[in-house]
Amino acid sequence: MIRIGVVADTHGLLRSEVFDAFRGVQHILHAGDVGDPSILDDLSALAPVIAVWGNMDGATVRDLTGEVRGIDIGGMRIEVLHGHQLADYAALPGRFPHARVIVHGHTHLPSNRRIDGVLVLNPGSAGPRRPGKPVTVAILDIVDGEAMARHVHLVP
């Protein structure tokens, strides 16, 4: 089993609860709107970090990341993007035909759904609380060639 911590929309705030939620992960994916680039350094103390920039990220974060990152973990192709580039998240599998998992942020709403056999995962927002929206991250497990995800609520 490979366990991956998935986070997005920190907007400069890395809550201590993220470290608890990500205890034991082998990789971390940050789907953009990082805010403070030191967040990437702090997360890398737990596990290697793959990150993309979001529409609210400045030049420093953009220099350290990419707009879209594709990686292979556990024999599975995972694509990571922020999501501000799209209007229709259901179209993601068509845009990344080799992906088995697509991670995005931007909406600040956690979602975990399969579209045409592809796991499309938004960890939600882990940063400042937004009215009516939860504060969450996700755990992505790859077991025997299958991807499964669950959300972790960081604050009540």
DSSP file (Angstrom, degrees, kcal/mol; ACC not computed):
  #  RESIDUE AA STRUCTURE BP1 BP2  ACC     N-H-->O    O-->H-N    N-H-->O    O-->H-N    TCO  KAPPA ALPHA  PHI   PSI    X-CA   Y-CA   Z-CA
    1    1 A M              0   0    0      0, 0.0     2,-0.5     0, 0.0   142,-0.2   0.000 360.0 360.0 360.0 139.0    0.0    0.0    0.0
    2    2 A I  E     -A  142   0A   0    140,-2.2   140,-2.7    71,-0.1     2,-0.5  -0.982 360.0-157.9-116.7 127.9    1.1    3.5   -0.8
    3    3 A R  E     -A  141   0A   0     -2,-0.5    23,-3.1    21,-0.2    24,-1.0  -0.915   9.0-171.9-110.6 130.8   -0.4    6.4    1.2
    4    4 A I  E     -Ab 140  27A   0    136,-2.8   136,-3.0    -2,-0.5     2,-0.4  -0.978  16.9-141.1-125.5 129.8   -0.5    9.9   -0.2
    5    5 A G  E     -Ab 139  28A   0     22,-2.7    24,-2.9    -2,-0.4     2,-0.5  -0.769  19.7-162.6 -86.7 134.1   -1.5   13.1    1.6
    6    6 A V  E     +Ab 138  29A   0    132,-2.9   132,-2.6    -2,-0.4     2,-0.3  -0.978  15.7 164.7-124.8 127.6   -3.5   15.5   -0.6
    7    7 A V  E     + b   0  30A   0     22,-2.7    24,-2.8    -2,-0.5     2,-0.3  -0.954   5.6 170.9-139.7 153.6   -3.9   19.1    0.2
    8    8 A A        +     0   0    0    128,-0.3   118,-2.0    -2,-0.3   119,-0.3  -0.977  54.5  29.5-154.5 164.5   -5.0   22.3   -1.6
    9    9 A D        +     0   0    0     23,-2.6   118,-1.4    -2,-0.3    24,-0.2   0.864  54.9 153.1  52.7  48.7   -5.9   25.9   -1.0
   10   10 A T    >   -     0   0    0     23,-0.5     3,-2.3    22,-0.3    24,-0.2   0.791  30.3-163.6 -74.8 -27.8   -3.8   26.5    2.1
   11   11 A H  T 3  S-     0   0    0     22,-2.9    24,-0.3     1,-0.3    23,-0.2   0.858  72.9 -44.7  46.7  44.0   -3.6   30.2    1.1
   12   12 A G  T 3  S+     0   0    0     22,-2.7     2,-0.6    21,-0.2    -1,-0.3   0.439 119.3 105.1  86.4  -0.5   -0.6   30.8    3.5
   13   13 A L    <   -     0   0    0     -3,-2.3     2,-0.7    21,-0.2    -1,-0.1  -0.942  42.6-177.1-120.1 112.8   -2.0   28.8    6.4
   14   14 A L        -     0   0    0     -2,-0.6   113,-0.1    -3,-0.1     2,-0.1  -0.895  21.3-149.1-107.5 102.7   -0.6   25.4    7.3
   15   15 A R    >>  -     0   0    0     -2,-0.7     3,-1.4   111,-0.5     4,-0.6  -0.371  18.0-126.0 -71.4 146.4   -2.6   24.1   10.2
   16   16 A S  H >> S+     0   0    0      1,-0.3     4,-1.2     2,-0.2     3,-0.7   0.785 107.5  70.1 -62.2 -26.8   -1.0   21.7   12.7
   17   17 A E  H 3> S+     0   0    0      1,-0.2     4,-2.6     2,-0.2    -1,-0.3   0.768  87.0  65.4 -62.9 -25.5   -3.8   19.3   12.1
   18   18 A V  H <> S+     0   0    0     -3,-1.4     4,-2.2     1,-0.2    -1,-0.2   0.905  98.6  52.7 -63.0 -39.8   -2.4   18.6    8.6
   19   19 A F  H << S+     0   0    0     -3,-0.7    -1,-0.2    -4,-0.6     4,-0.2   0.883 110.4  47.6 -64.2 -37.8    0.7   17.1   10.2
   20   20 A D  H >< S+     0   0    0     -4,-1.2     3,-1.2     1,-0.2    -2,-0.2   0.934 112.9  48.0 -65.8 -46.0   -1.5   14.8   12.2
   21   21 A A  H 3< S+     0   0    0     -4,-2.6    -2,-0.2     1,-0.2    -1,-0.2   0.832 114.4  46.7 -64.3 -32.9   -3.6   13.8    9.2
   22   22 A F  T >< S+     0   0    0     -4,-2.2     3,-2.1    -5,-0.2    -1,-0.2   0.300  76.5 135.5 -96.1   9.2   -0.5   13.2    7.1
   23   23 A R  T <  S+     0   0    0     -3,-1.2    -3,-0.1     1,-0.3    23,-0.0  -0.409  78.2  12.0 -58.9 124.7    1.4   11.1    9.6
   24   24 A G  T 3  S+     0   0    0      1,-0.3    -1,-0.3    -2,-0.2   -21,-0.2   0.434  89.2 142.7  89.1   0.5    2.9    8.1    7.8
   25   25 A V    <   -     0   0    0     -3,-2.1    -1,-0.3     1,-0.1   -21,-0.2  -0.427  42.4-152.9 -72.2 151.4    2.2    9.3    4.2
   26   26 A Q  S    S+     0   0    0    -23,-3.1     2,-0.3     1,-0.2   -22,-0.2   0.666  77.6  17.0 -95.4 -20.3    4.9    8.4    1.6
   27   27 A H  E     -b    4   0A   0    -24,-1.0   -22,-2.7    20,-0.2     2,-0.4  -0.966  64.0-148.4-145.8 157.9    4.1   11.4   -0.7
   28   28 A I  E     -bc   5  49A   0     20,-2.3    22,-2.6    -2,-0.3     2,-0.5  -1.000   6.6-162.8-131.2 133.8    2.2   14.7   -0.5
   29   29 A L  E     -bc   6  50A   0    -24,-2.9   -22,-2.7    -2,-0.4     2,-0.5  -0.968   2.2-165.2-113.5 127.8    0.4   16.4   -3.4
   30   30 A H  E     -bc   7  51A   0     20,-2.6    22,-1.8    -2,-0.5   -22,-0.2  -0.965   6.5-158.7-114.6 118.2   -0.5   20.1   -3.1
   31   31 A A        -     0   0    0    -24,-2.8    74,-0.4    -2,-0.5    75,-0.1  -0.096  49.4 -89.5 -93.2  35.1   -3.0   21.2   -5.7
   32   32 A G  S    S+     0   0    0     20,-0.4   -23,-2.6   -25,-0.2   -22,-0.3   0.026  92.4  93.4  91.5 172.5   -2.3   24.9   -5.6
   33   33 A D        +     0   0    0    -24,-0.2   -22,-2.9   -25,-0.2   -23,-0.5   0.943  49.3 160.8  55.6  55.1   -3.0   28.2   -3.9
   34   34 A V        -     0   0    0    -24,-0.2   -22,-2.7     1,-0.2     2,-1.1   0.921  19.8-170.6 -66.6 -48.5   -0.2   27.5   -1.6
   35   35 A G        +     0   0    0    -24,-0.3    23,-0.3   -23,-0.1    -1,-0.2  -0.752  65.5  43.3  90.9 -94.0    0.3   31.1   -0.5
   36   36 A D  S >  S-     0   0    0     -2,-1.1     3,-2.1     1,-0.1     4,-0.4  -0.778  74.5-145.5 -90.0 121.5    3.5   31.1    1.5
   37   37 A P  T >> S+     0   0    0      0, 0.0     3,-1.1     0, 0.0     4,-0.9   0.730  94.2  73.6 -61.8 -20.3    6.2   29.0   -0.2
   38   38 A S  H 3> S+     0   0    0      1,-0.2     4,-2.6     2,-0.2     5,-0.2   0.735  81.7  72.6 -65.0 -19.0    7.6   27.9    3.2
   39   39 A I  H <> S+     0   0    0     -3,-2.1     4,-2.6     1,-0.2    -1,-0.2   0.889  93.8  52.8 -59.5 -39.1    4.5   25.7    3.4
   40   40 A L  H <> S+     0   0    0     -3,-1.1     4,-1.8    -4,-0.4    -1,-0.2   0.893 109.7  48.1 -65.5 -39.0    6.1   23.4    0.8
   41   41 A D  H  X S+     0   0    0     -4,-0.9     4,-0.6     2,-0.2    -2,-0.2   0.919 111.4  50.2 -64.6 -44.0    9.3   23.2    2.9
   42   42 A D  H >< S+     0   0    0     -4,-2.6     3,-1.0     1,-0.2     4,-0.3   0.913 111.7  47.6 -62.6 -42.6    7.3   22.4    6.0
   43   43 A L  H >X S+     0   0    0     -4,-2.6     3,-2.1     1,-0.2     4,-1.4   0.853 102.0  64.5 -66.5 -33.5    5.3   19.7    4.2
   44   44 A S  H 3< S+     0   0    0     -4,-1.8    -1,-0.2     1,-0.3    -2,-0.2   0.656  86.7  71.5 -68.2 -12.4    8.5   18.2    2.8
   45   45 A A  T << S+     0   0    0     -3,-1.0    -1,-0.3    -4,-0.6    -2,-0.2   0.739 105.1  40.7 -69.1 -21.2    9.6   17.4    6.4
   46   46 A L  T <4 S-     0   0    0     -3,-2.1    -2,-0.2     1,-0.4    -1,-0.2   0.865 133.2 -32.0 -90.3 -43.8    6.9   14.7    6.3
   47   47 A A  S  < S-     0   0    0     -4,-1.4    -1,-0.4   -23,-0.0   -20,-0.2  -0.971  81.9 -60.7-168.0 164.0    7.3   13.3    2.8
   48   48 A P        -     0   0    0      0, 0.0   -20,-2.3     0, 0.0     2,-0.4  -0.344  56.0-141.6 -58.9 140.1    8.4   14.3   -0.7
   49   49 A V  E     -c   28   0A   0    -22,-0.2     2,-0.5    -9,-0.1   -20,-0.2  -0.899  18.8-170.0-113.7 132.3    6.0   17.0   -2.1
   50   50 A I  E     +c   29   0A   0    -22,-2.6   -20,-2.6    -2,-0.4     2,-0.3  -0.990  25.5 174.7-112.5 126.1    4.7   17.5   -5.6
   51   51 A A  E     -c   30   0A   0     -2,-0.5    15,-0.9   -22,-0.2     2,-0.3  -0.954  22.0-162.3-137.0 152.3    3.0   20.8   -6.0
   52   52 A V  B     -e   66   0B   0    -22,-1.8   -20,-0.4    -2,-0.3     2,-0.3  -0.861  28.3-110.6-122.6 162.7    1.3   23.0   -8.6
   53   53 A W        -     0   0    0     13,-2.0    29,-0.4    -2,-0.3     2,-0.2  -0.656  26.6-149.6 -93.8 152.8    0.5   26.7   -8.5
   54   54 A G    >   -     0   0    0     -2,-0.3     3,-1.7    28,-0.1   -22,-0.1  -0.616  35.7 -92.1-112.1 175.9   -3.0   28.1   -8.3
   55   55 A N  T 3  S+     0   0    0      1,-0.3   -23,-0.0    -2,-0.2    -2,-0.0   0.699 124.5  50.3 -63.4 -19.9   -4.5   31.4   -9.5
   56   56 A M  T 3  S+     0   0    0      2,-0.0    -1,-0.3     0, 0.0     2,-0.2   0.468  87.4 107.4 -96.7  -2.2   -3.7   33.1   -6.2
   57   57 A D    <   -     0   0    0     -3,-1.7   -21,-0.1     1,-0.1    -4,-0.1  -0.542  60.9-137.7 -82.0 142.2   -0.1   32.1   -6.0
   58   58 A G     >  -     0   0    0    -23,-0.3     4,-2.2    -2,-0.2     5,-0.2  -0.127  36.2 -80.6 -86.7-174.0    2.7   34.6   -6.7
   59   59 A A  H  > S+     0   0    0      1,-0.2     4,-2.4     2,-0.2     5,-0.2   0.830 123.1  57.3 -61.0 -37.4    5.9   34.4   -8.6
   60   60 A T  H  > S+     0   0    0      2,-0.2     4,-1.1     1,-0.2    -1,-0.2   0.946 111.1  41.9 -64.0 -47.7    7.9   32.6   -5.9
   61   61 A V  H  > S+     0   0    0      1,-0.2     4,-1.1     2,-0.2     3,-0.5   0.909 113.8  53.5 -64.2 -41.1    5.5   29.7   -5.6
   62   62 A R  H  < S+     0   0    0     -4,-2.2     3,-0.3     1,-0.2    -1,-0.2   0.867 106.2  52.9 -62.7 -35.8    5.1   29.6   -9.4
   63   63 A D  H  < S+     0   0    0     -4,-2.4    -1,-0.2     1,-0.2    -2,-0.2   0.797 112.2  45.7 -67.6 -27.8    8.9   29.4   -9.8
   64   64 A L  H  < S+     0   0    0     -4,-1.1    -1,-0.2    -3,-0.5    -2,-0.2   0.612 120.8  30.2 -89.5 -13.9    9.0   26.4   -7.4
   65   65 A T  S  < S-     0   0    0     -4,-1.1     2,-0.3    -3,-0.3   -13,-0.2  -0.460  75.5-116.7-128.3-166.3    6.1   24.5   -8.9
   66   66 A G  B     -e   52   0B   0    -15,-0.9   -13,-2.0    -2,-0.2     3,-0.2  -0.851  23.8-117.3-131.5 171.3    4.4   23.9  -12.2
   67   67 A E  S    S+     0   0    0      1,-0.3    15,-0.6    -2,-0.3     2,-0.4   0.873 104.4  11.4 -77.1 -37.6    0.9   24.6  -13.6
   68   68 A V  E    S-F   81   0C   0     13,-0.1     2,-0.4   -17,-0.1    -1,-0.3  -0.997  71.2-166.7-138.6 136.7    0.2   20.9  -14.1
   69   69 A R  E     -F   80   0C   0     11,-2.5    11,-2.6    -2,-0.4     2,-0.5  -0.991   2.2-165.3-128.6 127.4    2.3   18.0  -12.8
   70   70 A G  E     +F   79   0C   0     -2,-0.4     2,-0.3     9,-0.2     9,-0.2  -0.935  17.3 170.9-108.5 133.3    2.0   14.4  -13.9
   71   71 A I  E     -F   78   0C   0      7,-2.8     7,-3.2    -2,-0.5     2,-0.5  -0.955  29.7-133.6-139.0 156.4    3.6   11.7  -11.8
   72   72 A D  E     +F   77   0C   0     -2,-0.3     2,-0.4     5,-0.2     5,-0.2  -0.963  29.2 169.6-111.9 121.0    3.7    7.9  -11.6
   73   73 A I  E >  S-F   76   0C   0      3,-2.4     3,-1.4    -2,-0.5   -71,-0.1  -0.997  70.4  -7.0-131.8 127.2    3.2    6.4   -8.1
   74   74 A G  T 3  S-     0   0    0     -2,-0.4    71,-0.2     1,-0.3    -1,-0.1   0.836 129.1 -56.9  60.7  33.4    2.7    2.8   -7.5
   75   75 A G  T 3  S+     0   0    0      1,-0.2     2,-0.4    70,-0.0    -1,-0.3   0.642 115.2 116.8  73.3  14.4    2.3    2.1  -11.3
   76   76 A M  E <   -F   73   0C   0     -3,-1.4    -3,-2.4    70,-0.0     2,-0.5  -0.957  64.3-131.0-121.7 131.8   -0.5    4.7  -11.4
   77   77 A R  E     -F   72   0C   0     -2,-0.4    23,-2.7    21,-0.3    24,-1.6  -0.690  27.1-173.9 -81.0 125.2   -0.5    7.9  -13.4
   78   78 A I  E     -Fg  71 101C   0     -7,-3.2    -7,-2.8    -2,-0.5     2,-0.4  -0.984   8.1-160.6-122.0 128.7   -1.7   10.9  -11.3
   79   79 A E  E     -Fg  70 102C   0     22,-2.3    24,-3.1    -2,-0.4     2,-0.4  -0.913   6.6-165.2-108.8 137.2   -2.2   14.3  -12.7
   80   80 A V  E     +Fg  69 103C   0    -11,-2.6   -11,-2.5    -2,-0.4     2,-0.3  -0.984  19.9 148.3-125.3 129.6   -2.3   17.4  -10.4
   81   81 A L  E     -F   68   0C   0     22,-2.2    24,-0.4    -2,-0.4   -13,-0.1  -0.957  48.9-120.8-149.0 164.9   -3.6   20.8  -11.3
   82   82 A H        -     0   0    0    -15,-0.6    23,-2.5   -29,-0.4    -1,-0.1   0.948  40.3-132.3 -76.7 -47.7   -5.2   23.6   -9.4
   83   83 A G  S >  S+     0   0    0     21,-0.2     3,-1.6    23,-0.1   -29,-0.1   0.327  75.2 112.6 115.7  -7.8   -8.4   23.7  -11.4
   84   84 A H  T 3  S+     0   0    0      1,-0.3   -30,-0.0     3,-0.0    22,-0.0   0.667  71.7  70.1 -68.3 -13.4   -8.9   27.4  -12.2
   85   85 A Q  T 3  S+     0   0    0      2,-0.0     2,-0.3     0, 0.0    -1,-0.3   0.575  96.6  63.3 -76.8  -9.9   -8.1   26.5  -15.8
   86   86 A L    <   -     0   0    0     -3,-1.6     3,-0.1     1,-0.1     6,-0.0  -0.780  47.7-171.6-122.2 156.6  -11.5   24.7  -16.2
   87   87 A A  S    S+     0   0    0     -2,-0.3     2,-0.5     1,-0.2    -1,-0.1   0.571  88.3  46.8-109.5 -22.6  -15.2   25.3  -16.0
   88   88 A D    >   -     0   0    0      1,-0.1     3,-1.5     2,-0.0    -1,-0.2  -0.899  57.0-175.2-128.4 101.9  -16.2   21.6  -16.1
   89   89 A Y  G >  S+     0   0    0     -2,-0.5     3,-1.4     1,-0.3    -1,-0.1   0.730  83.4  69.5 -69.4 -21.0  -14.4   19.2  -13.8
   90   90 A A  G 3  S+     0   0    0      1,-0.3    -1,-0.3     2,-0.1     4,-0.2   0.695  91.8  62.1 -67.8 -17.2  -16.3   16.3  -15.3
   91   91 A A  G X> S+     0   0    0     -3,-1.5     4,-1.3     1,-0.2     3,-0.7   0.518  75.9  95.9 -84.5  -5.4  -14.2   16.9  -18.5
   92   92 A L  H X> S+     0   0    0     -3,-1.4     4,-1.9     1,-0.2     3,-0.6   0.887  76.7  55.9 -56.3 -45.3  -10.9   16.2  -16.7
   93   93 A P  H 34 S+     0   0    0      0, 0.0    -1,-0.2     0, 0.0     6,-0.2   0.864 107.4  50.7 -58.8 -33.3  -10.6   12.5  -17.7
   94   94 A G  H <4 S+     0   0    0     -3,-0.7    -2,-0.2    -4,-0.2    -3,-0.1   0.814 109.6  50.7 -70.1 -29.6  -10.8   13.5  -21.4
   95   95 A R  H << S+     0   0    0     -4,-1.3    -1,-0.2    -3,-0.6    -3,-0.1   0.799 120.9  33.7 -76.8 -28.9   -8.1   16.1  -20.9
   96   96 A F  S >< S+     0   0    0     -4,-1.9     3,-1.6     1,-0.1    -1,-0.3  -0.677  71.0 172.1-125.8  75.7   -5.8   13.6  -19.2
   97   97 A P  T 3  S+     0   0    0      0, 0.0    -1,-0.1     0, 0.0    -2,-0.1   0.682  76.3  50.4 -65.8 -18.9   -6.5   10.2  -21.0
   98   98 A H  T 3  S+     0   0    0      2,-0.0   -21,-0.3   -20,-0.0     2,-0.2   0.528  87.9 106.8 -94.2  -5.9   -3.7    8.3  -19.3
   99   99 A A    <   -     0   0    0     -3,-1.6   -21,-0.2    -6,-0.2     3,-0.1  -0.466  42.6-176.7 -77.4 142.3   -4.5    9.3  -15.8
  100  100 A R  S    S+     0   0    0    -23,-2.7    19,-2.3     1,-0.3     2,-0.4   0.590  82.9  30.2-102.1 -22.3   -6.0    7.0  -13.3
  101  101 A V  E     -gh  78 119C   0    -24,-1.6   -22,-2.3    17,-0.2     2,-0.4  -0.999  65.5-169.2-136.4 136.2   -6.2    9.7  -10.6
  102  102 A I  E     -gh  79 120C   0     17,-2.9    19,-3.0    -2,-0.4     2,-0.4  -0.993   8.2-164.5-126.4 124.8   -6.7   13.5  -11.2
  103  103 A V  E     +gh  80 121C   0    -24,-3.1   -22,-2.2    -2,-0.4     2,-0.3  -0.902  17.3 159.2-109.6 132.9   -6.3   15.8   -8.2
  104  104 A H        -     0   0    0     17,-2.3    20,-0.3    -2,-0.4   -22,-0.2  -0.955  16.0-176.8-144.8 165.9   -7.5   19.4   -8.3
  105  105 A G        +     0   0    0    -23,-2.5     2,-1.4   -24,-0.4   -73,-0.1  -0.076  42.8 103.9-125.1-132.0   -8.4   22.2   -5.9
  106  106 A H  S    S+     0   0    0    -74,-0.2   -23,-0.1     1,-0.2   -24,-0.1  -0.226  75.8  70.1  80.2 -42.7   -9.8   25.7   -6.5
  107  107 A T  S    S-     0   0    0     -2,-1.4    -1,-0.2     2,-0.2    18,-0.1   0.692  88.4-138.2 -81.5 -16.9  -13.4   25.2   -5.5
  108  108 A H        +     0   0    0      1,-0.2    17,-0.7    16,-0.1    22,-0.1   0.605  69.7 113.4  67.0  13.0  -12.7   24.8   -1.7
  109  109 A L        -     0   0    0     15,-0.2    15,-0.4    24,-0.1    -1,-0.2  -0.966  69.1-126.4-116.9 123.4  -15.2   21.9   -1.7
  110  110 A P        +     0   0    0      0, 0.0     2,-0.3     0, 0.0    -5,-0.1  -0.425  35.9 169.5 -66.5 138.4  -14.1   18.4   -1.1
  111  111 A S  E     -I  122   0C   0     11,-2.2    11,-2.7    -2,-0.1     2,-0.3  -0.990  19.7-177.5-149.1 152.0  -15.1   15.9   -3.7
  112  112 A N  E     +I  121   0C   0     -2,-0.3     2,-0.3     9,-0.2     9,-0.2  -0.818  28.8 142.2-151.3  98.0  -14.2   12.3   -4.4
  113  113 A R  E     -I  120   0C   0      7,-2.2     7,-3.4    -2,-0.3     2,-0.5  -0.968  44.8-124.3-144.0 157.5  -15.8   10.7   -7.5
  114  114 A R  E     -I  119   0C   0     -2,-0.3     2,-0.5     5,-0.2     5,-0.2  -0.892  23.3-175.7-103.3 130.1  -15.2    8.4  -10.4
  115  115 A I  E >  S-I  118   0C   0      3,-2.7     3,-2.0    -2,-0.5    -2,-0.0  -0.982  76.1 -19.7-126.5 117.3  -15.7    9.7  -13.9
  116  116 A D  T 3  S-     0   0    0     -2,-0.5    -1,-0.1     1,-0.3     3,-0.1   0.865 129.4 -51.4  51.8  39.6  -15.2    7.2  -16.7
  117  117 A G  T 3  S+     0   0    0      1,-0.2     2,-0.4     0, 0.0    -1,-0.3   0.434 114.7 117.7  82.1  -0.1  -13.2    5.0  -14.3
  118  118 A V  E <   - I   0 115C   0     -3,-2.0    -3,-2.7   -17,-0.0     2,-0.6  -0.859  65.5-128.7-103.2 131.8  -10.9    7.8  -13.2
  119  119 A L  E     -hI 101 114C   0    -19,-2.3   -17,-2.9    -2,-0.4     2,-0.6  -0.706  23.1-166.3 -78.1 117.7  -10.8    9.0   -9.6
  120  120 A V  E     -hI 102 113C   0     -7,-3.4    -7,-2.2    -2,-0.6     2,-0.5  -0.941  12.9-173.9-108.9 116.2  -11.2   12.8   -9.6
  121  121 A L  E     -hI 103 112C   0    -19,-3.0   -17,-2.3    -2,-0.6    -9,-0.2  -0.942  22.5-179.0-123.7 125.9  -10.3   14.1   -6.2
  122  122 A N  E     - I   0 111C   0    -11,-2.7   -11,-2.2    -2,-0.5   -17,-0.2  -0.986  14.2-159.3-116.0 117.3  -10.5   17.5   -4.7
  123  123 A P        -     0   0    0      0, 0.0    29,-0.2     0, 0.0     2,-0.1   0.627  36.2-131.4 -71.1  -9.3   -9.1   17.5   -1.1
  124  124 A G        -     0   0    0    -15,-0.4     2,-0.5   -20,-0.3  -116,-0.3  -0.447  43.7 -40.9  85.4-168.2  -11.1   20.7   -0.3
  125  125 A S  B     +j  135   0D   0    -17,-0.7    11,-1.8     9,-0.6  -116,-0.2  -0.840  42.4 178.9-102.6 129.0   -9.5   23.7    1.4
  126  126 A A        +     0   0    0   -118,-2.0  -111,-0.5    -2,-0.5  -116,-0.2   0.419  64.8  72.6-102.1  -1.5   -7.0   23.3    4.3
  127  127 A G  S    S-     0   0    0   -118,-1.4  -116,-0.2  -119,-0.3  -117,-0.1   0.301  97.4  -9.9 -92.3-142.5   -6.4   27.0    4.7
  128  128 A P  S    S-     0   0    0      0, 0.0    -1,-0.3     0, 0.0     2,-0.1  -0.242  82.1-100.2 -58.1 140.6   -8.5   29.8    6.2
  129  129 A R        -     0   0    0     -3,-0.1     6,-0.1     6,-0.1    -3,-0.1  -0.371  34.9-154.0 -64.7 136.5  -12.1   28.8    6.8
  130  130 A R    >   -     0   0    0      3,-0.5     3,-2.3     4,-0.1    -5,-0.0  -0.904  33.6 -90.7-109.8 141.2  -14.6   29.9    4.2
  131  131 A P  T 3  S+     0   0    0      0, 0.0    -1,-0.0     0, 0.0     0, 0.0  -0.255 109.5   1.9 -54.4 127.7  -18.2   30.5    5.1
  132  132 A G  T 3  S+     0   0    0      1,-0.2    -3,-0.0    -3,-0.0     0, 0.0   0.522 110.1 105.1  76.3   6.0  -20.2   27.3    4.6
  133  133 A K    <   -     0   0    0     -3,-2.3    -3,-0.5   -24,-0.0    -1,-0.2  -0.953  66.2-125.0-123.3 139.7  -17.2   25.2    3.5
  134  134 A P        -     0   0    0      0, 0.0     2,-0.6     0, 0.0    -9,-0.6  -0.269  18.7-121.2 -75.4 166.0  -15.4   22.6    5.6
  135  135 A V  B     +j  125   0D   0     20,-0.4    19,-2.9   -11,-0.1    20,-0.7  -0.939  54.1 150.5-108.1 110.0  -11.7   22.6    6.3
  136  136 A T  E     - D   0 153A   0    -11,-1.8  -128,-0.3    -2,-0.6     2,-0.3  -0.903  35.5-168.8-141.6 161.5  -10.3   19.3    4.9
  137  137 A V  E     - D   0 152A   0     15,-1.7    15,-2.6    -2,-0.3     2,-0.3  -0.773  26.8-127.1-130.5-179.6   -7.5   17.4    3.3
  138  138 A A  E     -AD   6 151A   0   -132,-2.6  -132,-2.9    -2,-0.3     2,-0.5  -0.959   2.3-144.7-133.3 154.5   -7.6   13.9    1.7
  139  139 A I  E     -AD   5 150A   0     11,-2.7    11,-1.9    -2,-0.3     2,-0.5  -0.985  16.4-162.4-114.8 125.0   -5.8   10.7    2.1
  140  140 A L  E     -AD   4 149A   0   -136,-3.0  -136,-2.8    -2,-0.5     2,-0.4  -0.944   5.8-167.2-110.3 120.2   -5.2    8.7   -1.2
  141  141 A D  E     -AD   3 148A   0      7,-3.3     7,-2.6    -2,-0.5     2,-0.6  -0.907   9.0-160.2-109.0 134.2   -4.4    5.0   -0.8
  142  142 A I  E     +AD   2 147A   0   -140,-2.7  -140,-2.2    -2,-0.4     2,-0.4  -0.964  20.6 170.2-112.0 116.0   -3.1    2.9   -3.7
  143  143 A V  E >   - D   0 146A   0      3,-2.6     3,-1.9    -2,-0.6    -2,-0.0  -0.987  65.4 -20.3-131.8 121.8   -3.6   -0.7   -3.0
  144  144 A D  T 3  S-     0   0    0     -2,-0.4    -1,-0.1     1,-0.3     3,-0.1   0.876 128.4 -48.0  49.6  44.9   -3.1   -3.5   -5.5
  145  145 A G  T 3  S+     0   0    0      1,-0.2     2,-0.4   -71,-0.2    -1,-0.3   0.569 116.8 111.6  76.8   9.0   -3.4   -1.2   -8.4
  146  146 A E  E <   -D  143   0A   0     -3,-1.9    -3,-2.6   -70,-0.0     2,-0.5  -0.922  56.8-143.5-117.0 143.3   -6.6    0.5   -7.1
  147  147 A A  E     +D  142   0A   0     -2,-0.4     2,-0.4    -5,-0.2    -5,-0.2  -0.897  21.2 173.7-107.1 131.2   -6.9    4.1   -5.9
  148  148 A M  E     -D  141   0A   0     -7,-2.6    -7,-3.3    -2,-0.5     2,-0.3  -0.992   7.4-169.2-134.3 142.2   -9.2    4.9   -3.0
  149  149 A A  E     -D  140   0A   0     -2,-0.4     2,-0.3    -9,-0.2    -9,-0.2  -0.944   8.7-177.9-134.1 153.7   -9.6    8.3   -1.2
  150  150 A R  E     -D  139   0A   0    -11,-1.9   -11,-2.7    -2,-0.3     2,-0.3  -0.984  24.6-121.8-144.6 152.7  -11.2    9.7    1.9
  151  151 A H  E     -D  138   0A   0     -2,-0.3     2,-0.5   -13,-0.2   -13,-0.3  -0.695  14.7-152.7 -95.4 148.2  -11.4   13.2    3.3
  152  152 A V  E     -D  137   0A   0    -15,-2.6   -15,-1.7    -2,-0.3     2,-0.5  -0.986  12.6-140.0-120.9 120.9  -10.2   14.2    6.8
  153  153 A H  E     -D  136   0A   0     -2,-0.5   -17,-0.2   -17,-0.2   -27,-0.1  -0.697  13.5-167.3 -80.7 126.3  -11.9   17.1    8.5
  154  154 A L        +     0   0    0    -19,-2.9    -1,-0.1    -2,-0.5   -18,-0.1   0.811  69.3  21.2 -87.4 -32.4   -9.3   19.2   10.2
  155  155 A V              0   0    0    -20,-0.7   -20,-0.4     1,-0.0    -1,-0.2  -0.981 360.0 360.0-136.6 147.8  -11.5   21.4   12.4
  156  156 A P              0   0    0      0, 0.0    -1,-0.0     0, 0.0    -3,-0.0   0.523 360.0 360.0 -67.5 360.0  -15.1   21.0   13.6
